[in-house]
Amino acid sequence: MSREFDGAYAEFTLVPRDSVFEFKTNLDWKTGSVSAEVRKKYPEGVDRVLELIGTATLLDSLKALKRGGIGCMTGILGGEWDLKNFSPMNDIPTAVKLTAYAGEASDISQAQLQKYVDMVEQGEMRVNSAKTFAFKELQEAHHLMDSNQANGKIVITL
């Protein structure tokens, strides 16, 4: 859903049809984000980071980028809206680019979304997940997120 509508965390919500895209996949519903842990697998760093958690993990995610890499912050799921004591010269690694995206549902078409889903499904694009929790384990999921040790997206199943 776009940011035009409250209810992203609601169990049930009503939104205009043009804010919802259908896509087809055989993927397991485990999605994730890249963290500094990627340095273990890719010592030189990675080209791109899509930061979905937000300011709570942004600085750690930037450390996963190699020179010339681009980090894009597009989510605020970590419960923190501001970077405390942010020092751009110290916190953004040399030659790394930082941008943000807070767009609308109209910024991507159904066909474009399907292309990305297909790329993940075919192994052309990898998405890391941390752990899947049942709804009754929500507190445990929050503890993992707050400790910044998830190393990927946390998924809650209903």
C-alpha positions as CSV (number, residue, x, y, z in Angstrom):
1,M,0.0,0.0,0.0
2,S,1.2,3.5,-0.6
3,R,1.7,6.0,2.2
4,E,-1.6,7.7,1.3
5,F,-3.5,5.2,3.4
6,D,-3.2,4.3,7.0
7,G,-3.5,0.6,7.8
8,A,-0.3,-1.0,6.6
9,Y,-0.2,-3.0,9.8
10,A,-3.9,-3.7,10.0
11,E,-5.3,-7.2,9.7
12,F,-8.1,-5.9,7.5
13,T,-8.1,-2.8,5.4
14,L,-10.0,-1.1,2.6
15,V,-8.0,0.7,-0.1
16,P,-8.6,1.9,-3.6
17,R,-8.0,-0.8,-6.3
18,D,-5.2,1.3,-7.9
19,S,-3.2,0.9,-4.7
20,V,-3.1,-2.9,-4.9
21,F,-1.2,-5.0,-7.4
22,E,-1.7,-8.7,-8.0
23,F,1.4,-10.8,-8.7
24,K,2.0,-14.5,-9.3
25,T,4.8,-16.4,-7.6
26,N,5.8,-19.8,-6.2
27,L,8.2,-18.2,-3.7
28,D,8.1,-18.8,-0.1
29,W,6.8,-15.7,1.7
30,K,10.1,-14.9,3.3
31,T,11.5,-11.5,2.3
32,G,14.3,-9.6,3.7
33,S,16.8,-6.8,3.7
34,V,20.6,-6.7,3.4
35,S,22.7,-5.9,6.5
36,A,26.4,-5.6,7.3
37,E,26.5,-9.4,7.6
38,V,26.8,-9.5,3.8
39,R,30.5,-8.6,4.3
40,K,31.1,-12.1,5.4
41,K,29.9,-13.4,2.0
42,Y,31.0,-10.4,0.0
43,P,34.1,-8.9,1.5
44,E,34.2,-6.1,-1.1
45,G,30.7,-5.2,-0.3
46,V,27.6,-5.1,-2.5
47,D,26.4,-2.7,-5.2
48,R,22.9,-1.9,-3.8
49,V,21.1,-2.0,-0.5
50,L,17.3,-1.4,-0.2
51,E,16.8,-0.4,3.4
52,L,13.3,-1.4,4.6
53,I,13.7,-1.2,8.4
54,G,14.8,2.5,8.4
55,T,16.9,4.6,10.7
56,A,17.3,1.7,13.2
57,T,19.4,-0.3,10.7
58,L,20.4,2.3,8.1
59,L,24.0,2.9,9.2
60,D,24.7,-0.8,9.5
61,S,23.3,-1.4,6.0
62,L,25.5,1.4,4.5
63,K,28.5,-0.5,5.8
64,A,27.6,-3.4,3.5
65,L,28.1,-1.3,0.4
66,K,31.3,-1.2,-1.7
67,R,32.7,2.1,-3.1
68,G,30.2,3.5,-5.6
69,G,27.4,1.5,-4.0
70,I,23.9,3.0,-3.5
71,G,21.8,2.7,-0.4
72,C,18.1,3.6,-0.7
73,M,16.0,4.0,2.5
74,T,12.4,3.3,1.8
75,G,10.9,2.0,5.0
76,I,10.5,3.1,8.6
77,L,9.7,-0.2,10.3
78,G,12.2,0.0,13.2
79,G,10.3,2.4,15.3
80,E,12.8,5.2,15.0
81,W,12.2,8.2,12.7
82,D,15.4,10.1,13.2
83,L,19.1,9.3,13.1
84,K,20.5,10.3,16.4
85,N,23.9,12.0,16.4
86,F,24.2,11.6,12.6
87,S,27.5,12.7,11.2
88,P,27.4,12.3,7.4
89,M,31.2,12.4,7.0
90,N,31.6,9.6,9.5
91,D,28.4,7.6,9.1
92,I,28.2,7.4,5.2
93,P,31.2,5.4,4.0
94,T,33.5,7.0,1.5
95,A,32.2,7.0,-2.1
96,V,28.8,5.4,-1.0
97,K,25.6,7.1,-2.2
98,L,22.6,7.4,0.1
99,T,19.1,8.2,-1.2
100,A,15.5,7.8,0.0
101,Y,12.2,6.8,-1.6
102,A,8.8,7.7,-0.2
103,G,6.8,7.3,-3.4
104,E,3.3,6.3,-4.3
105,A,1.7,3.2,-5.6
106,S,1.5,4.8,-9.0
107,D,5.3,4.9,-9.3
108,I,5.3,1.2,-10.3
109,S,3.1,-0.7,-12.6
110,Q,1.8,-4.2,-12.1
111,A,4.1,-5.4,-15.0
112,Q,7.1,-3.9,-13.3
113,L,6.3,-5.5,-10.0
114,Q,5.8,-8.8,-11.7
115,K,9.2,-8.5,-13.3
116,Y,10.9,-8.1,-9.9
117,V,8.9,-11.1,-8.5
118,D,10.0,-13.2,-11.5
119,M,13.6,-12.2,-11.0
120,V,13.6,-13.3,-7.4
121,E,11.7,-16.5,-8.3
122,Q,14.3,-17.3,-11.0
123,G,17.2,-16.6,-8.7
124,E,18.4,-13.5,-10.6
125,M,17.8,-11.3,-7.5
126,R,18.2,-12.6,-4.0
127,V,16.2,-11.5,-0.9
128,N,17.3,-12.5,2.6
129,S,14.9,-13.3,5.4
130,A,15.7,-13.5,9.1
131,K,12.9,-15.6,10.6
132,T,9.2,-16.3,10.3
133,F,7.1,-16.0,13.5
134,A,3.5,-17.0,14.2
135,F,1.3,-14.1,15.2
136,K,1.3,-15.4,18.8
137,E,5.1,-14.9,18.8
138,L,4.9,-11.2,17.9
139,Q,6.7,-10.1,21.1
140,E,9.7,-12.4,20.3
141,A,9.8,-10.9,16.7
142,H,9.9,-7.4,18.2
143,H,12.7,-8.4,20.5
144,L,14.7,-9.7,17.5
145,M,14.0,-6.6,15.5
146,D,14.9,-4.2,18.5
147,S,18.2,-6.1,19.0
148,N,19.2,-5.4,15.4
149,Q,20.2,-9.1,15.0
150,A,17.6,-10.2,12.4
151,N,19.9,-9.9,9.4
152,G,16.9,-9.9,7.1
153,K,13.2,-9.3,7.0
154,I,11.1,-10.6,9.9
155,V,7.8,-12.2,8.7
156,I,4.7,-12.6,10.8
157,T,2.1,-15.2,9.7
158,L,-1.5,-15.0,10.7
